[in-house]
Amino acid sequence: MLAHREDLNDRLGRRIAEQTTDWGVEVRLVEIKDVEIPEAMQRAMAKEAEAERERRAKIINARGELQASAELRQAADTLSPNPASLQLRYLQTLLELGADQNSTVVFPLPLDIVGPFLNSLSRGGAGAATNGSAPVPVVP
């Protein structure tokens, strides 16, 4: 009703004019000034509006997630060809985590970095110096 007020004014004016021309009354203008909506209808409209807002918010969040995942993929594609850049990114992240003064930091490392160290441990420490790999430093 509120969205199509002009159309309703025109239709209502024509209807009233049809009824009043026999009486000699000419209708020039009909205008809806106020609409009283029942309380139950107001609640239903409020629920519908809230559902629409939630739907839009979910769409916006989903688009944000899609853009973030595309950016992460692009970053991964940029970092992956050069292992040194990936290691620098690890160190930068570790520095950022250290600024928060957390007592425990769980930092994932790829198996190709930790693999030689794990292999030397599984052999009981034997051959750690002969395989040419340097020990991996452990950050407390």
N, C-alpha and C positions, 0 to 999 in steps of 0.2 A: 504494500500500500504506500509506504513512504517513498519507495523508489520510483513509482509510477504515478505520482500525485497529479501531474498535469493531464495525463491521459484519463485518469479517473474524473478529474474536474470536467473535462470535455464530454465524456460519456454521460456523467450525471446531469450536466447542463442540457444535453439533448433530450434525455429521458424526462426531465422536469418540464422542458419546453413542450414536448409532445402532450403532456397531461394538462398544461395550463393554457394552451392556445385557444381551446374551446371556451374558456372563461374570459378571454380577452386580456390575459396577462402575458406580457412579453418578458422572457428571461434573457438577460444580456450576459450575465456573468455568474458562475457558480465556482466557489473556491472552498476547498476543505481546509479549515483552519487548525483543527485539533482532532487527534485520533486517540481514543481511549482503548488501550489494549488490555484484555483481561490478564490477571496476574499469572495464570497458568501459561498463557501464551508468551508472556514476558520471560518466564523461566525457561520455556522451550527455546525461545530465540536466543537467550543468553547461553544456554548449553550448546546450541548450534554454533554460535559465534566462537565459543571457547574451543570447540572441536576443530573449527576451521583454523584458529590460531595455532593450535597444537600441530595440525597437519602441515601448515606452512613452516613451523619451527623444525619439524622433522625433515622436511625437504631441504631446508637451509643447512641443517646439520649434516645430512647425507652428502650434499654438494661439497661442503667443507671437507668432509672425510675423503671424498673422491679426489679433491684437489691436493690434499695433504699426502695421500698415497702416491699420487703422480709425482709430486715433488720429491718424496722419499725415494721413489724408484729412480728418478733422474739423478739424485745425489748418489745413490748406490752405483749407478752406471758410471758416474764420473769418478768415484773413488776406487772401484774394483780393479781397473787395469793397473793401478800403481799401488802395490802393497805399502810403500812408504807413506803415501798420503792417508791410507787407511789407519796405519799405526799412529800417525800424527793426530788423526781425528780421535782415536782411542785415548791418547794422552791428553788431548784438550778436554774430552768429556770427563776424564779422571780428575783433572784440575778443577773443573766446574763442580764436580761432586765433593771435592775436598773443601771447597769454600763454604759448604753448608755445615761443616764440622760434624758430620755423621760419624758414628763410631764403627759402623760396618758398611763396607762397600762390596757389592756383588758385581763383578765386572766380567761380562762374557768375552771369552777369547776363542777364536777359531781353532779347530783342531790342528790345522797345519802349522800353527805357531807353537802350540803346546805339545804337539805330537812327539817331537824328539825328546822332550823332557819326560813325558809319560813312558816312552819306550825305555829310557834309561832306568826309570824306577821299576819297571816290570822285570828288567833283567837283574834287579838287585843292586843297581848302581854300577854294575860291571859294564865296561865299554862306554861309559859316558864321555870319557875324554878321547876315545879313539874314533867315535863316529863323526867328529868334526863339528858338532853342534855345541853352541854355547848354552850354559844353563839359563833358564828363564828366571828373571828376578821376580820375587814375590813381594807385593806391596802390602805391608801390614795394615 
